[in-house]
Structure formats: C-alpha cells, structure tokens
Amino acid sequence: MSSHYQAVNWNRQKFIYDSFALGGVLALLGAFVVTNLVVHPEITIETLIIRGLAVVALLLMHVILCLGPLSRLDPRFLPLLYNRRHLGVLMFLLALAHASFAIIQFHSLGDLNPIVSVLAGNQEVNRLSQFPFEILGLIALIVLFFMAATSHDYWLANLTPPVWKTLHMLVYVAYGLLIAHVALGVLQAEWSMSYTTLLGGGMLLVFGLHLTAGLRERRGEAESPRTAEAWVDVCAVSDIKEGRARIATAGGERIAVFRYDGKLSCVSNVCRHQNGPLGEGRIVDGCITCPWHGYQYLPDSGTSPPPFTEKIPTFNLKVLNGRVLVDPAPNAPGTRVEPARVMES
C-alpha cells in the first residue's frame, strides 16, 4: 500500500517479477523463431515477427486469466497474482506490436489509410470462411488498451472500485474476441489440427479452472444456519486458526470471522481495492491483510490504518456454547464492534 500515488512504485519484488516476465517472453519468442526457422526455412522474418508476437501474447493472456482461480485453489500462486497487472500491460504491448507489424505488412502499401483498410478492406461478414477477423482483434486491442491505461491504483480510486472492476472484467470479452480473431485468422490462412487443439485446450483450461475455483468457493461459503434469534451460526471457535479467518455467507453477504490475540471479529470478505477475498488472508501486525495486494484493515473496525482511508463493513458477533454467532445485518463501513472473547466459549 502507498499513501500517495507515483507513476510506478517500484520495489525489489516488482523488479524481480518484471524481469522474470520479460525474460520468459523473450525466451518464448526466441523458441518460436528458432523452431519455425528449422521447420519452415522458407518463412519470412516479417511473418515470424507477426506470428511470434501473436502466439506469445495469447499465451500470456491465458496465464493472466488462470492466475486468479489458481491462487484461490492454491495460495502458493498468490505471489504471481500480486503484480498480475504488470503482465496485463506487457500482454497489451505484445498485442499492440503484433497489430502494428500486421498493419504495416498487409495494409500500408495501398491507397487507403491503413486503419481504414483494416476496417473496410473486407466486408464478407456473411461468410465465416471470409469473415474480417482483423476487426475482432482491433476491438480486443481497444479493450486491452483501456485496461492497461487504467491499471494504476490512481484510476481505481478515482473511477471508484465498482466502475474500475466492471471495466477490467471486460478482459473476458477481450479474451473471447481474441480467440475468435485467432481461430478465424488461422482457418482462413491454413487448417491445422495443432492450432485447433491448442486453442481448444487453452479455453478448456481457463474455463475449467474458473469453474473449479467457483464451485470450491460456493461450497466453502454456503449459507450458514440461523438461530432462533436470527443470528447466523458460522462455526465452532475451534474451527478458526489463530491469525486466520472462517469465510461464510450471512444474509446473502460474504463475511470473514478472524481469530487473533484471543479475540474474534467479523468483517466483510470483500476488499475495497479489487474485491479481493479478505478471509483468505491473515492477520499481519494486528491488521487483516488482503492476500491479493496487501491492503490492510483493523479487524474490530474495518478501517485501514492511518494515513489510509479505506473502510469495509463490520458485523456484530458473539460466542455461545463454543459456537460463533454473527448478526447478518452489516454495520456501516468503519463501525467499530467490540471483539468477542474466545474465553467465553
């Protein structure tokens, strides 16, 4: 977290992260070029560049989309998720380079403006085999541009988290457009079972991981039973590990009950930063720490420690006969609630 905005708030972790990302991209590009020169020695350097950038950009898109569910299924992936936006910007730059080289190669030598040529050069929209797949890629590139341009927390704060999150959920629209763009482009140029298998396998991997993570989260956050007084029975006190939380659903809201220093507090499970799952984080230096990007909140009040100003809703709770009971009605964000003592059980 940072109390003020910088163009890029570099630290050692980000340098290492970006170095590995850039090194991996260059290694993939090198492997693609060498392999194609061996298998297809007649291929031109222009074609190699265009195809290589496209392949690496699409692979990186799959990595980006898989990191979210993987981190939910296995916390060891969380360090990769932490700076995932860097991968998004890198992916956009690869896609932009691919589009630029393709436009120069195929649309810059005629009488029309290259962009006009892309938009109007092929109007066979009624025939799948001749569909203007370039337009799909252009729309996807525009979406990726807005996501990359607004990736900094400055835009998150000023657009507000709901608007920012909605904008960045368009990554799935961009993904669908890119799959169609690549599939139609490959089918029009040359039929290859390997290309079809790779595209289909990538889609199955992305959707399979999201479905698996969603089902696990749904099972873990099933609506807890209510008591006669309408309080929600979350779990036994002994079910919550020290410094950790138990996630549940109360009144349709995701909540997280944290155990720390012999006390229990309940807050919303949704981080104000990017809707991260607070209940999957832990208590660090007395604060609930989001596992996605490290945003912190005091467990008894749901407020970020000064000078930060983020606030999340809190919930009243009590311990009865060793069970944790939560009032499903949320308090206003930042409302302090006296923690329940574990000794009461």
Contacts in CASP RR format, 6 or more apart in sequence:
PFRMAT RR
TARGET T0000
AUTHOR 0000-0000-0000
METHOD contacts of the structure
MODEL  1
MSSHYQAVNWNRQKFIYDSFALGGVLALLGAFVVTNLVVHPEITIETLII
RGLAVVALLLMHVILCLGPLSRLDPRFLPLLYNRRHLGVLMFLLALAHAS
FAIIQFHSLGDLNPIVSVLAGNQEVNRLSQFPFEILGLIALIVLFFMAAT
SHDYWLANLTPPVWKTLHMLVYVAYGLLIAHVALGVLQAEWSMSYTTLLG
GGMLLVFGLHLTAGLRERRGEAESPRTAEAWVDVCAVSDIKEGRARIATA
GGERIAVFRYDGKLSCVSNVCRHQNGPLGEGRIVDGCITCPWHGYQYLPD
SGTSPPPFTEKIPTFNLKVLNGRVLVDPAPNAPGTRVEPARVMES
1 293 0 8 1.000
1 294 0 8 1.000
1 295 0 8 1.000
1 296 0 8 1.000
1 304 0 8 1.000
1 308 0 8 1.000
2 9 0 8 1.000
2 153 0 8 1.000
3 307 0 8 1.000
3 308 0 8 1.000
5 152 0 8 1.000
5 153 0 8 1.000
5 154 0 8 1.000
7 152 0 8 1.000
8 14 0 8 1.000
13 82 0 8 1.000
13 83 0 8 1.000
14 83 0 8 1.000
14 86 0 8 1.000
17 82 0 8 1.000
17 83 0 8 1.000
17 86 0 8 1.000
18 83 0 8 1.000
18 86 0 8 1.000
21 86 0 8 1.000
21 87 0 8 1.000
21 90 0 8 1.000
22 90 0 8 1.000
25 56 0 8 1.000
25 60 0 8 1.000
25 90 0 8 1.000
25 94 0 8 1.000
28 55 0 8 1.000
28 56 0 8 1.000
28 59 0 8 1.000
29 52 0 8 1.000
29 53 0 8 1.000
29 56 0 8 1.000
32 48 0 8 1.000
32 51 0 8 1.000
32 52 0 8 1.000
32 55 0 8 1.000
32 56 0 8 1.000
33 48 0 8 1.000
33 52 0 8 1.000
36 43 0 8 1.000
36 48 0 8 1.000
36 51 0 8 1.000
37 43 0 8 1.000
37 48 0 8 1.000
46 101 0 8 1.000
46 105 0 8 1.000
49 101 0 8 1.000
50 98 0 8 1.000
50 101 0 8 1.000
50 102 0 8 1.000
50 105 0 8 1.000
52 98 0 8 1.000
53 94 0 8 1.000
53 95 0 8 1.000
53 97 0 8 1.000
53 98 0 8 1.000
53 101 0 8 1.000
54 95 0 8 1.000
54 98 0 8 1.000
54 182 0 8 1.000
56 94 0 8 1.000
57 91 0 8 1.000
57 94 0 8 1.000
57 95 0 8 1.000
57 98 0 8 1.000
58 178 0 8 1.000
58 182 0 8 1.000
60 87 0 8 1.000
60 88 0 8 1.000
60 90 0 8 1.000
60 91 0 8 1.000
60 94 0 8 1.000
61 91 0 8 1.000
61 174 0 8 1.000
61 175 0 8 1.000
61 178 0 8 1.000
62 202 0 8 1.000
62 205 0 8 1.000
62 206 0 8 1.000
63 87 0 8 1.000
64 84 0 8 1.000
64 87 0 8 1.000
64 88 0 8 1.000
64 91 0 8 1.000
64 171 0 8 1.000
65 171 0 8 1.000
65 172 0 8 1.000
65 175 0 8 1.000
65 206 0 8 1.000
65 210 0 8 1.000
66 205 0 8 1.000
66 206 0 8 1.000
66 209 0 8 1.000
67 77 0 8 1.000
67 80 0 8 1.000
67 81 0 8 1.000
67 84 0 8 1.000
67 87 0 8 1.000
68 77 0 8 1.000
68 81 0 8 1.000
68 84 0 8 1.000
68 209 0 8 1.000
68 213 0 8 1.000
69 208 0 8 1.000
69 209 0 8 1.000
69 210 0 8 1.000
69 212 0 8 1.000
69 213 0 8 1.000
69 214 0 8 1.000
70 77 0 8 1.000
70 80 0 8 1.000
70 209 0 8 1.000
70 213 0 8 1.000
71 77 0 8 1.000
71 78 0 8 1.000
71 80 0 8 1.000
71 81 0 8 1.000
71 291 0 8 1.000
71 292 0 8 1.000
72 213 0 8 1.000
72 214 0 8 1.000
72 216 0 8 1.000
72 217 0 8 1.000
72 277 0 8 1.000
72 280 0 8 1.000
73 209 0 8 1.000
73 212 0 8 1.000
73 213 0 8 1.000
73 216 0 8 1.000
75 280 0 8 1.000
75 291 0 8 1.000
78 291 0 8 1.000
78 292 0 8 1.000
81 292 0 8 1.000
82 292 0 8 1.000
82 293 0 8 1.000
82 294 0 8 1.000
85 151 0 8 1.000
88 144 0 8 1.000
88 147 0 8 1.000
88 148 0 8 1.000
88 151 0 8 1.000
89 148 0 8 1.000
89 151 0 8 1.000
91 144 0 8 1.000
92 141 0 8 1.000
92 144 0 8 1.000
92 145 0 8 1.000
92 147 0 8 1.000
92 148 0 8 1.000
93 148 0 8 1.000
95 140 0 8 1.000
95 141 0 8 1.000
95 144 0 8 1.000
95 178 0 8 1.000
96 141 0 8 1.000
96 145 0 8 1.000
99 137 0 8 1.000
99 138 0 8 1.000
99 141 0 8 1.000
102 134 0 8 1.000
103 114 0 8 1.000
103 115 0 8 1.000
103 118 0 8 1.000
104 114 0 8 1.000
107 114 0 8 1.000
107 115 0 8 1.000
107 117 0 8 1.000
107 118 0 8 1.000
108 114 0 8 1.000
110 117 0 8 1.000
112 120 0 8 1.000
112 121 0 8 1.000
118 134 0 8 1.000
118 135 0 8 1.000
118 138 0 8 1.000
119 135 0 8 1.000
119 138 0 8 1.000
121 132 0 8 1.000
122 130 0 8 1.000
122 132 0 8 1.000
122 134 0 8 1.000
123 132 0 8 1.000
124 130 0 8 1.000
124 131 0 8 1.000
124 132 0 8 1.000
125 131 0 8 1.000
125 132 0 8 1.000
128 184 0 8 1.000
129 187 0 8 1.000
129 188 0 8 1.000
130 188 0 8 1.000
131 184 0 8 1.000
131 188 0 8 1.000
133 180 0 8 1.000
133 181 0 8 1.000
133 184 0 8 1.000
133 185 0 8 1.000
133 188 0 8 1.000
134 181 0 8 1.000
136 177 0 8 1.000
136 178 0 8 1.000
136 180 0 8 1.000
136 181 0 8 1.000
136 184 0 8 1.000
137 177 0 8 1.000
137 178 0 8 1.000
137 181 0 8 1.000
139 177 0 8 1.000
140 173 0 8 1.000
140 174 0 8 1.000
140 176 0 8 1.000
140 177 0 8 1.000
140 178 0 8 1.000
140 181 0 8 1.000
143 170 0 8 1.000
143 171 0 8 1.000
143 173 0 8 1.000
143 174 0 8 1.000
143 177 0 8 1.000
144 171 0 8 1.000
144 174 0 8 1.000
146 167 0 8 1.000
146 170 0 8 1.000
147 167 0 8 1.000
147 168 0 8 1.000
147 170 0 8 1.000
147 171 0 8 1.000
147 174 0 8 1.000
149 155 0 8 1.000
150 156 0 8 1.000
150 159 0 8 1.000
150 164 0 8 1.000
150 167 0 8 1.000
150 168 0 8 1.000
153 273 0 8 1.000
155 164 0 8 1.000
156 164 0 8 1.000
156 273 0 8 1.000
156 274 0 8 1.000
159 167 0 8 1.000
161 272 0 8 1.000
161 273 0 8 1.000
161 274 0 8 1.000
161 275 0 8 1.000
164 274 0 8 1.000
165 274 0 8 1.000
165 275 0 8 1.000
175 206 0 8 1.000
179 199 0 8 1.000
179 203 0 8 1.000
182 199 0 8 1.000
183 196 0 8 1.000
183 199 0 8 1.000
186 192 0 8 1.000
186 195 0 8 1.000
186 196 0 8 1.000
186 199 0 8 1.000
217 277 0 8 1.000
220 247 0 8 1.000
220 248 0 8 1.000
221 247 0 8 1.000
221 248 0 8 1.000
221 249 0 8 1.000
221 254 0 8 1.000
222 248 0 8 1.000
222 249 0 8 1.000
223 249 0 8 1.000
223 250 0 8 1.000
223 251 0 8 1.000
223 252 0 8 1.000
224 232 0 8 1.000
224 233 0 8 1.000
224 234 0 8 1.000
224 235 0 8 1.000
224 248 0 8 1.000
224 249 0 8 1.000
224 250 0 8 1.000
224 326 0 8 1.000
225 232 0 8 1.000
225 233 0 8 1.000
226 232 0 8 1.000
226 233 0 8 1.000
226 328 0 8 1.000
227 233 0 8 1.000
227 325 0 8 1.000
230 327 0 8 1.000
230 328 0 8 1.000
231 318 0 8 1.000
231 325 0 8 1.000
231 326 0 8 1.000
231 327 0 8 1.000
231 328 0 8 1.000
232 248 0 8 1.000
232 250 0 8 1.000
232 251 0 8 1.000
232 325 0 8 1.000
232 326 0 8 1.000
232 327 0 8 1.000
232 328 0 8 1.000
233 323 0 8 1.000
233 324 0 8 1.000
233 325 0 8 1.000
234 246 0 8 1.000
234 248 0 8 1.000
234 250 0 8 1.000
234 255 0 8 1.000
234 257 0 8 1.000
234 266 0 8 1.000
234 317 0 8 1.000
234 323 0 8 1.000
234 324 0 8 1.000
234 325 0 8 1.000
234 326 0 8 1.000
235 246 0 8 1.000
235 248 0 8 1.000
235 257 0 8 1.000
235 323 0 8 1.000
235 324 0 8 1.000
236 322 0 8 1.000
236 323 0 8 1.000
236 324 0 8 1.000
237 259 0 8 1.000
237 264 0 8 1.000
237 319 0 8 1.000
237 322 0 8 1.000
237 323 0 8 1.000
237 324 0 8 1.000
237 342 0 8 1.000
237 345 0 8 1.000
238 322 0 8 1.000
239 246 0 8 1.000
240 246 0 8 1.000
240 257 0 8 1.000
240 258 0 8 1.000
240 259 0 8 1.000
240 264 0 8 1.000
240 324 0 8 1.000
241 259 0 8 1.000
242 259 0 8 1.000
242 260 0 8 1.000
242 262 0 8 1.000
243 258 0 8 1.000
243 259 0 8 1.000
243 260 0 8 1.000
243 282 0 8 1.000
243 283 0 8 1.000
244 258 0 8 1.000
244 259 0 8 1.000
244 279 0 8 1.000
244 281 0 8 1.000
244 282 0 8 1.000
244 283 0 8 1.000
245 256 0 8 1.000
245 257 0 8 1.000
245 258 0 8 1.000
245 259 0 8 1.000
245 278 0 8 1.000
245 279 0 8 1.000
245 280 0 8 1.000
245 281 0 8 1.000
245 282 0 8 1.000
245 288 0 8 1.000
246 256 0 8 1.000
246 257 0 8 1.000
246 324 0 8 1.000
247 254 0 8 1.000
247 255 0 8 1.000
247 256 0 8 1.000
247 269 0 8 1.000
247 277 0 8 1.000
247 279 0 8 1.000
247 280 0 8 1.000
248 254 0 8 1.000
248 255 0 8 1.000
248 256 0 8 1.000
248 257 0 8 1.000
248 326 0 8 1.000
249 255 0 8 1.000
250 315 0 8 1.000
250 326 0 8 1.000
250 328 0 8 1.000
251 328 0 8 1.000
252 328 0 8 1.000
253 268 0 8 1.000
253 313 0 8 1.000
253 328 0 8 1.000
253 330 0 8 1.000
254 268 0 8 1.000
254 269 0 8 1.000
254 270 0 8 1.000
254 277 0 8 1.000
255 266 0 8 1.000
255 267 0 8 1.000
255 268 0 8 1.000
255 269 0 8 1.000
255 315 0 8 1.000
255 326 0 8 1.000
256 266 0 8 1.000
256 267 0 8 1.000
256 268 0 8 1.000
256 269 0 8 1.000
256 277 0 8 1.000
256 278 0 8 1.000
256 279 0 8 1.000
256 288 0 8 1.000
257 264 0 8 1.000
257 265 0 8 1.000
257 266 0 8 1.000
257 317 0 8 1.000
257 324 0 8 1.000
257 326 0 8 1.000
258 264 0 8 1.000
258 265 0 8 1.000
258 266 0 8 1.000
258 267 0 8 1.000
258 279 0 8 1.000
258 283 0 8 1.000
258 288 0 8 1.000
258 299 0 8 1.000
259 342 0 8 1.000
260 283 0 8 1.000
260 286 0 8 1.000
260 299 0 8 1.000
261 286 0 8 1.000
262 341 0 8 1.000
262 342 0 8 1.000
262 343 0 8 1.000
263 299 0 8 1.000
263 300 0 8 1.000
263 339 0 8 1.000
263 340 0 8 1.000
263 341 0 8 1.000
263 342 0 8 1.000
264 317 0 8 1.000
264 319 0 8 1.000
264 324 0 8 1.000
264 339 0 8 1.000
264 340 0 8 1.000
264 341 0 8 1.000
264 342 0 8 1.000
265 299 0 8 1.000
265 300 0 8 1.000
265 314 0 8 1.000
265 317 0 8 1.000
265 337 0 8 1.000
265 339 0 8 1.000
265 340 0 8 1.000
266 314 0 8 1.000
266 315 0 8 1.000
266 316 0 8 1.000
266 317 0 8 1.000
266 326 0 8 1.000
266 337 0 8 1.000
267 278 0 8 1.000
267 288 0 8 1.000
267 297 0 8 1.000
267 299 0 8 1.000
267 302 0 8 1.000
267 312 0 8 1.000
267 313 0 8 1.000
267 314 0 8 1.000
267 315 0 8 1.000
268 278 0 8 1.000
268 312 0 8 1.000
268 313 0 8 1.000
268 314 0 8 1.000
268 315 0 8 1.000
268 330 0 8 1.000
269 277 0 8 1.000
269 278 0 8 1.000
269 279 0 8 1.000
270 276 0 8 1.000
270 277 0 8 1.000
270 278 0 8 1.000
270 312 0 8 1.000
271 277 0 8 1.000
271 278 0 8 1.000
271 290 0 8 1.000
271 292 0 8 1.000
271 293 0 8 1.000
271 295 0 8 1.000
271 312 0 8 1.000
272 295 0 8 1.000
272 310 0 8 1.000
272 311 0 8 1.000
272 312 0 8 1.000
273 290 0 8 1.000
273 292 0 8 1.000
273 293 0 8 1.000
273 295 0 8 1.000
273 310 0 8 1.000
274 292 0 8 1.000
274 293 0 8 1.000
276 290 0 8 1.000
276 291 0 8 1.000
276 292 0 8 1.000
277 290 0 8 1.000
277 291 0 8 1.000
277 292 0 8 1.000
278 288 0 8 1.000
278 290 0 8 1.000
278 297 0 8 1.000
278 312 0 8 1.000
279 288 0 8 1.000
280 291 0 8 1.000
281 288 0 8 1.000
281 289 0 8 1.000
281 290 0 8 1.000
281 291 0 8 1.000
282 288 0 8 1.000
282 289 0 8 1.000
282 291 0 8 1.000
283 289 0 8 1.000
283 299 0 8 1.000
284 296 0 8 1.000
285 296 0 8 1.000
286 298 0 8 1.000
286 299 0 8 1.000
287 296 0 8 1.000
287 297 0 8 1.000
287 298 0 8 1.000
287 299 0 8 1.000
287 305 0 8 1.000
288 296 0 8 1.000
288 297 0 8 1.000
288 298 0 8 1.000
288 299 0 8 1.000
288 302 0 8 1.000
289 295 0 8 1.000
289 296 0 8 1.000
290 296 0 8 1.000
295 304 0 8 1.000
295 308 0 8 1.000
295 310 0 8 1.000
296 304 0 8 1.000
296 305 0 8 1.000
296 308 0 8 1.000
297 303 0 8 1.000
297 304 0 8 1.000
297 310 0 8 1.000
297 311 0 8 1.000
297 312 0 8 1.000
298 304 0 8 1.000
298 305 0 8 1.000
299 339 0 8 1.000
300 314 0 8 1.000
300 336 0 8 1.000
300 337 0 8 1.000
300 338 0 8 1.000
300 339 0 8 1.000
301 314 0 8 1.000
301 334 0 8 1.000
301 335 0 8 1.000
301 336 0 8 1.000
301 337 0 8 1.000
302 311 0 8 1.000
302 312 0 8 1.000
302 313 0 8 1.000
302 314 0 8 1.000
302 333 0 8 1.000
302 334 0 8 1.000
303 310 0 8 1.000
303 311 0 8 1.000
303 334 0 8 1.000
304 310 0 8 1.000
304 311 0 8 1.000
311 333 0 8 1.000
311 334 0 8 1.000
312 333 0 8 1.000
312 334 0 8 1.000
313 330 0 8 1.000
313 331 0 8 1.000
313 332 0 8 1.000
313 333 0 8 1.000
313 334 0 8 1.000
313 335 0 8 1.000
314 330 0 8 1.000
314 331 0 8 1.000
314 333 0 8 1.000
314 334 0 8 1.000
314 335 0 8 1.000
314 336 0 8 1.000
314 337 0 8 1.000
315 326 0 8 1.000
315 327 0 8 1.000
315 328 0 8 1.000
315 329 0 8 1.000
315 330 0 8 1.000
315 331 0 8 1.000
315 337 0 8 1.000
316 326 0 8 1.000
316 327 0 8 1.000
316 329 0 8 1.000
316 331 0 8 1.000
316 337 0 8 1.000
317 324 0 8 1.000
317 325 0 8 1.000
317 326 0 8 1.000
317 327 0 8 1.000
317 337 0 8 1.000
317 340 0 8 1.000
318 325 0 8 1.000
318 340 0 8 1.000
318 344 0 8 1.000
319 325 0 8 1.000
319 340 0 8 1.000
319 341 0 8 1.000
319 342 0 8 1.000
319 344 0 8 1.000
319 345 0 8 1.000
320 344 0 8 1.000
321 345 0 8 1.000
322 344 0 8 1.000
322 345 0 8 1.000
323 345 0 8 1.000
324 340 0 8 1.000
331 337 0 8 1.000
END
